[in-house]
């Protein structure tokens, strides 16, 4: 009513005569989200539009953050990063295009197969021998089929070899994903590429460099921040509780720094050390390069087996081989750095003298104790 309110200006703004507050009836809400610098309150400007996030920067040359960074640079502080026209001295903010719930759900490795092992036409020892030749020795499915015929007089087609591998992978993935690993407080990671039907895909390997246990192995179509986040989450879930002093070592790819920031914003903290380039030009690279080289040797070991398979015709074939390879690497492969022991020792495997029996035992173990 007029005795309490009156039009304050020509833009439909009203003033309350009781409390002297102004307000508008027809407020306008803008779709554009604006960010402001916490140091000088200037509006941040869009600087980069990446595949997984947007980078905003404060371009105020009187900003306290910029002036402080400029002062440290003048004093020779090597922790201050510089770029073209000193653009890295300005305050920046990343706005991610994906949320934690989405990334946390996509890190799981769900692999299914319509082929059932209990309906196989061959005995378990034959299936175990097929896995030994295919995974342990990195032979192609055609060579495995030929060796089964030449050495054991077992008639089997190369397609049946792949069918058995796919069925075993769908069962044994529960073992490698849900096994209670004993890990150290250090993880190292690196990505490598493979070819699937002529297209390039990327594998993000993370492993414990001390225990030689692979903790992340998922295949991605793109090498981006979201893939790095999902791979890190996949590794972190192997811990019952994430260590307070967890150290992650990677190369200088900026996606890992962005992944650390994203996880830090969602309450997961860890120390990230990045090894830059091929030579030790800084103290961090000199200290942590041995860990990075361990991860590169893991990539090389996998590639040696991968080349023997003559590549993959589809993503499911690549996933099949990856699951079985990680199982072999973690539970069956003898490592010289571990005094020729496997990274994960299962006492029941010592009862078997032949590798095909060990494969069958791991499949049974996954079915009975780790199936989800």
C-alpha positions as CSV (number, residue, x, y, z in Angstrom):
1,X,0.0,0.0,0.0
2,X,1.1,3.6,-0.6
3,X,1.4,4.3,3.1
4,X,4.3,1.8,3.3
5,X,5.8,1.6,-0.2
6,X,6.5,4.0,-3.0
7,X,8.2,3.9,-6.4
8,X,11.9,4.8,-5.8
9,X,12.9,5.4,-9.4
10,X,11.8,4.7,-13.0
11,X,13.1,1.1,-13.1
12,X,10.4,-0.4,-11.0
13,X,12.5,-0.2,-7.8
14,X,10.6,0.2,-4.6
15,X,11.5,1.5,-1.2
16,X,10.1,0.3,2.1
17,X,9.2,3.2,4.4
18,X,9.6,1.0,7.5
19,X,13.1,-0.3,7.0
20,X,14.4,1.9,4.2
21,X,15.4,-1.2,2.1
22,X,15.0,-1.1,-1.7
23,X,13.8,-4.0,-3.8
24,X,12.5,-4.8,-7.3
25,X,9.4,-6.8,-8.1
26,X,10.5,-7.9,-11.6
27,X,14.1,-9.1,-11.0
28,X,16.1,-10.3,-14.0
29,X,18.3,-13.4,-13.7
30,X,21.2,-13.8,-16.1
31,X,22.2,-17.2,-17.4
32,X,25.8,-16.2,-17.6
33,X,27.8,-17.2,-14.4
34,X,30.4,-14.7,-13.4
35,X,33.5,-15.3,-11.4
36,X,35.5,-12.7,-9.4
37,X,39.0,-12.6,-8.2
38,X,39.2,-13.3,-4.4
39,X,42.2,-10.9,-4.2
40,X,41.0,-7.8,-5.9
41,X,37.3,-8.5,-6.6
42,X,37.7,-7.9,-10.3
43,X,35.7,-9.9,-12.8
44,X,37.6,-12.9,-14.2
45,X,37.8,-13.1,-18.0
46,X,37.6,-16.4,-20.0
47,X,41.1,-17.3,-21.0
48,X,40.9,-20.9,-22.3
49,X,38.1,-23.2,-23.3
50,X,39.5,-26.7,-22.7
51,X,37.7,-30.0,-23.4
52,X,36.9,-30.6,-19.7
53,X,37.2,-27.2,-18.1
54,X,37.2,-23.4,-18.6
55,X,40.1,-21.3,-17.4
56,X,39.3,-17.8,-16.1
57,X,42.0,-15.2,-15.4
58,X,42.2,-11.9,-13.5
59,X,43.8,-9.3,-15.8
60,X,43.9,-6.5,-13.2
61,X,47.6,-5.4,-13.1
62,X,47.0,-3.8,-9.7
63,X,45.8,-7.1,-8.2
64,X,47.7,-8.0,-5.0
65,X,48.1,-11.6,-6.3
66,X,49.8,-10.4,-9.5
67,X,52.0,-7.9,-7.7
68,X,53.1,-10.5,-5.2
69,X,53.9,-13.0,-7.9
70,X,55.8,-10.3,-9.8
71,X,57.8,-9.4,-6.7
72,X,58.7,-13.1,-6.1
73,X,59.7,-13.4,-9.8
74,X,62.1,-10.4,-9.5
75,X,63.7,-12.0,-6.4
76,X,64.4,-15.2,-8.4
77,X,61.8,-17.5,-6.8
78,X,61.8,-20.6,-9.1
79,X,58.4,-21.8,-7.8
80,X,56.7,-18.9,-9.8
81,X,55.7,-20.2,-13.2
82,X,55.9,-17.8,-16.1
83,X,54.5,-17.8,-19.6
84,X,54.1,-15.6,-22.6
85,X,53.7,-11.9,-21.5
86,X,53.8,-13.2,-17.8
87,X,50.2,-14.5,-18.2
88,X,50.8,-17.2,-15.6
89,X,51.5,-14.6,-12.9
90,X,47.8,-13.6,-12.9
91,X,45.3,-15.4,-10.7
92,X,43.4,-18.1,-12.6
93,X,40.4,-20.3,-11.8
94,X,39.2,-23.5,-13.5
95,X,35.6,-24.2,-13.9
96,X,35.1,-28.0,-14.6
97,X,32.5,-29.2,-17.1
98,X,31.9,-32.5,-15.2
99,X,31.1,-33.2,-11.5
100,X,32.5,-35.6,-9.0
101,X,29.5,-37.9,-9.1
102,X,29.9,-38.4,-12.8
103,X,33.7,-39.0,-12.5
104,X,33.3,-41.3,-9.5
105,X,30.8,-43.5,-11.3
106,X,32.7,-43.9,-14.5
107,X,35.9,-45.1,-12.9
108,X,34.5,-48.6,-12.5
109,X,35.5,-51.4,-14.9
110,X,32.3,-53.2,-15.8
111,X,32.9,-55.8,-18.4
112,X,30.3,-58.4,-19.3
113,X,30.3,-61.4,-21.6
114,X,27.5,-63.6,-23.0
115,X,29.9,-66.5,-23.1
116,X,29.7,-68.9,-20.1
117,X,32.6,-71.0,-19.0
118,X,30.4,-73.7,-17.5
119,X,29.2,-74.4,-21.0
120,X,32.7,-74.6,-22.6
121,X,33.4,-77.6,-24.8
122,X,36.9,-78.0,-23.5
123,X,38.2,-78.9,-20.1
124,X,39.5,-76.3,-17.6
125,X,43.1,-77.3,-18.2
126,X,42.7,-76.4,-21.9
127,X,41.3,-73.0,-21.0
128,X,44.1,-72.4,-18.5
129,X,46.7,-73.3,-21.2
130,X,45.0,-71.0,-23.7
131,X,45.3,-68.1,-21.2
132,X,49.0,-69.0,-20.5
133,X,49.9,-68.8,-24.2
134,X,47.7,-65.7,-24.9
135,X,48.6,-63.6,-21.9
136,X,51.8,-64.9,-20.3
137,X,53.6,-65.2,-23.6
138,X,51.8,-62.5,-25.6
139,X,50.8,-64.6,-28.6
140,X,48.1,-63.9,-31.1
141,X,44.9,-66.0,-30.9
142,X,45.8,-67.7,-34.2
143,X,49.2,-68.7,-32.9
144,X,47.6,-70.0,-29.7
145,X,45.1,-72.1,-31.7
146,X,48.0,-73.4,-33.9
147,X,50.1,-74.3,-30.8
148,X,47.2,-76.1,-29.1
149,X,46.9,-78.3,-32.2
150,X,50.6,-78.9,-32.7
151,X,51.7,-79.4,-29.1
152,X,48.6,-81.0,-27.5
153,X,46.5,-82.2,-30.5
154,X,43.6,-80.0,-29.3
155,X,41.5,-78.7,-32.2
156,X,40.4,-75.2,-31.3
157,X,39.7,-72.2,-33.5
158,X,41.2,-68.7,-32.9
159,X,37.7,-67.4,-32.4
160,X,37.1,-69.9,-29.6
161,X,40.4,-68.7,-28.0
162,X,39.1,-65.1,-27.9
163,X,35.7,-66.3,-26.6
164,X,37.4,-68.1,-23.7
165,X,39.5,-65.0,-23.0
166,X,36.4,-62.8,-23.0
167,X,34.5,-65.1,-20.6
168,X,37.5,-65.4,-18.3
169,X,38.0,-61.6,-18.2
170,X,34.3,-61.0,-17.3
171,X,34.8,-63.3,-14.3
172,X,38.3,-62.4,-13.1
173,X,37.7,-58.6,-13.2
174,X,36.1,-58.9,-9.8
175,X,39.3,-60.3,-8.3
176,X,41.6,-57.5,-9.6
177,X,39.1,-54.7,-8.7
178,X,38.0,-55.9,-5.3
179,X,41.1,-57.6,-3.9
180,X,42.4,-56.0,-0.7
181,X,45.9,-55.0,-1.9
182,X,48.6,-53.9,0.6
183,X,49.8,-50.7,-1.0
184,X,52.5,-48.2,0.0
185,X,51.8,-44.4,0.2
186,X,53.3,-43.8,-3.3
187,X,51.7,-44.1,-6.7
188,X,53.2,-43.4,-10.1
189,X,51.2,-42.9,-13.3
190,X,51.7,-42.6,-17.0
191,X,49.6,-42.9,-20.1
192,X,50.3,-44.9,-23.3
193,X,48.4,-45.4,-26.5
194,X,47.2,-48.4,-28.4
195,X,45.4,-48.9,-31.7
196,X,41.9,-50.2,-31.9
197,X,40.6,-50.7,-35.5
198,X,43.0,-48.1,-36.7
199,X,42.0,-45.4,-34.1
200,X,44.2,-44.2,-31.2
201,X,43.0,-45.0,-27.6
202,X,44.8,-44.3,-24.3
203,X,45.6,-46.4,-21.3
204,X,46.1,-44.6,-18.0
205,X,48.4,-46.9,-16.0
206,X,48.8,-46.2,-12.3
207,X,50.8,-48.5,-10.0
208,X,52.6,-48.8,-6.7
209,X,56.3,-48.5,-7.7
210,X,57.4,-50.3,-4.5
211,X,55.0,-53.2,-4.5
212,X,54.7,-53.4,-8.4
213,X,50.9,-53.6,-8.2
214,X,48.9,-52.1,-11.0
215,X,46.0,-50.1,-9.5
216,X,44.5,-48.4,-12.6
217,X,44.3,-49.7,-16.2
218,X,41.2,-48.3,-17.9
219,X,41.2,-47.5,-21.6
220,X,40.0,-44.1,-22.8
221,X,39.2,-42.5,-26.1
222,X,40.7,-39.2,-25.1
223,X,43.7,-38.2,-23.0
224,X,42.1,-35.5,-20.9
225,X,41.5,-34.3,-17.4
226,X,38.4,-36.4,-16.8
227,X,40.3,-39.6,-17.7
228,X,43.0,-38.6,-15.3
229,X,40.5,-38.0,-12.5
230,X,38.8,-41.4,-13.1
231,X,42.1,-43.2,-13.2
232,X,43.2,-41.6,-9.9
233,X,39.8,-42.5,-8.3
234,X,40.2,-46.1,-9.5
235,X,43.6,-46.3,-7.8
236,X,42.4,-44.6,-4.6
237,X,39.7,-47.1,-4.1
238,X,42.3,-49.8,-3.7
239,X,43.1,-48.3,-0.3
240,X,40.9,-49.0,2.7
241,X,41.8,-45.4,3.7
242,X,43.6,-42.9,1.5
243,X,47.0,-42.2,3.3
244,X,47.4,-38.6,4.6
245,X,50.9,-38.5,3.0
246,X,49.9,-40.0,-0.3
247,X,52.3,-39.1,-3.1
248,X,51.4,-39.3,-6.8
249,X,54.2,-39.0,-9.4
250,X,53.4,-38.3,-13.0
251,X,54.9,-36.6,-16.0
252,X,54.5,-32.9,-16.8
253,X,51.1,-33.3,-18.6
254,X,48.9,-30.5,-17.3
255,X,45.9,-32.8,-17.0
256,X,47.3,-34.2,-13.8
257,X,47.6,-30.8,-12.2
258,X,44.0,-30.1,-13.2
259,X,42.9,-33.5,-11.8
260,X,44.6,-32.7,-8.5
261,X,42.8,-29.4,-8.3
262,X,39.4,-31.1,-9.1
263,X,39.9,-33.8,-6.4
264,X,41.1,-31.2,-3.9
265,X,37.9,-29.2,-4.5
266,X,36.0,-32.5,-3.7
267,X,37.9,-33.2,-0.4
268,X,40.5,-35.7,-1.7
269,X,44.0,-34.4,-1.1
270,X,47.4,-35.8,-2.2
271,X,50.8,-34.5,-3.0
272,X,51.5,-34.4,-6.7
273,X,55.1,-34.3,-8.1
274,X,55.6,-34.0,-11.8
275,X,58.8,-35.1,-13.6
276,X,59.4,-32.7,-16.5
277,X,61.1,-33.6,-19.7
278,X,63.9,-36.1,-20.4
279,X,66.7,-34.5,-18.4
280,X,66.8,-33.4,-14.7
281,X,66.6,-29.7,-15.1
282,X,65.0,-29.2,-11.7
283,X,65.3,-30.9,-8.3
284,X,61.8,-32.5,-8.4
285,X,62.6,-34.3,-11.7
286,X,66.0,-35.4,-10.3
287,X,64.4,-36.8,-7.1
288,X,61.4,-38.6,-8.6
289,X,62.6,-39.7,-12.1
290,X,63.3,-43.3,-10.9
291,X,59.6,-43.7,-10.1
292,X,58.6,-42.3,-13.4
293,X,61.0,-44.7,-15.2
294,X,59.4,-47.6,-13.4
295,X,56.0,-46.6,-14.9
296,X,57.6,-46.3,-18.3
297,X,59.0,-49.8,-18.0
298,X,55.5,-51.0,-17.2
299,X,54.3,-49.4,-20.4
300,X,57.1,-51.1,-22.3
301,X,56.3,-54.5,-20.8
302,X,52.7,-54.2,-21.7
303,X,53.6,-53.1,-25.2
304,X,55.8,-56.1,-25.7
305,X,52.8,-58.3,-25.1
306,X,50.5,-56.0,-27.0
307,X,52.6,-56.2,-30.2
308,X,52.3,-60.0,-30.3
309,X,48.5,-59.8,-30.4
310,X,48.6,-57.8,-33.7
311,X,46.4,-55.1,-32.2
312,X,42.6,-55.1,-31.5
313,X,39.7,-55.0,-33.9
314,X,37.3,-53.6,-31.3
315,X,37.3,-52.0,-27.8
316,X,35.9,-55.2,-26.1
317,X,38.9,-57.2,-27.4
318,X,41.3,-54.5,-25.9
319,X,39.4,-54.6,-22.6
320,X,39.6,-58.4,-22.5
321,X,43.3,-58.4,-22.9
322,X,43.8,-55.6,-20.5
323,X,41.9,-57.3,-17.6
324,X,43.7,-60.6,-18.1
325,X,47.1,-58.9,-18.4
326,X,46.6,-56.9,-15.1
327,X,45.6,-60.2,-13.4
328,X,48.8,-61.9,-14.7
329,X,51.0,-58.9,-13.8
330,X,49.7,-58.6,-10.2
331,X,49.2,-62.3,-9.3
332,X,51.3,-64.5,-11.5
333,X,54.3,-62.6,-13.0
334,X,57.6,-63.1,-11.2
335,X,59.4,-59.8,-10.8
336,X,63.2,-59.7,-10.5
337,X,63.0,-56.6,-8.3
338,X,60.8,-58.6,-5.8
339,X,63.3,-61.5,-5.7
340,X,61.4,-63.3,-8.4
341,X,58.1,-63.2,-6.5
342,X,54.7,-62.0,-7.7
343,X,53.5,-58.6,-6.4
344,X,50.5,-60.3,-4.7
345,X,51.2,-63.7,-3.2
346,X,48.3,-66.1,-2.8
347,X,49.5,-69.1,-0.8
348,X,47.0,-71.5,-2.5
349,X,48.8,-70.9,-5.8
350,X,52.0,-72.5,-4.4
351,X,50.2,-75.8,-4.4
352,X,50.1,-75.8,-8.2
353,X,53.1,-76.6,-10.4
354,X,51.6,-75.7,-13.7
355,X,50.6,-72.2,-14.9
356,X,47.2,-73.4,-16.3
357,X,46.2,-74.6,-12.9
358,X,47.0,-71.2,-11.4
359,X,44.8,-69.5,-13.9
360,X,41.9,-71.8,-13.2
361,X,42.4,-71.2,-9.4
362,X,42.3,-67.4,-9.8
363,X,39.1,-67.7,-11.9
364,X,37.5,-69.9,-9.2
365,X,38.7,-67.6,-6.4
366,X,37.2,-64.6,-8.2
367,X,33.9,-66.4,-8.6
368,X,33.6,-67.5,-5.0
369,X,35.0,-64.6,-3.0
370,X,35.0,-61.4,-5.0
371,X,32.0,-61.5,-7.3
372,X,29.8,-58.4,-7.0
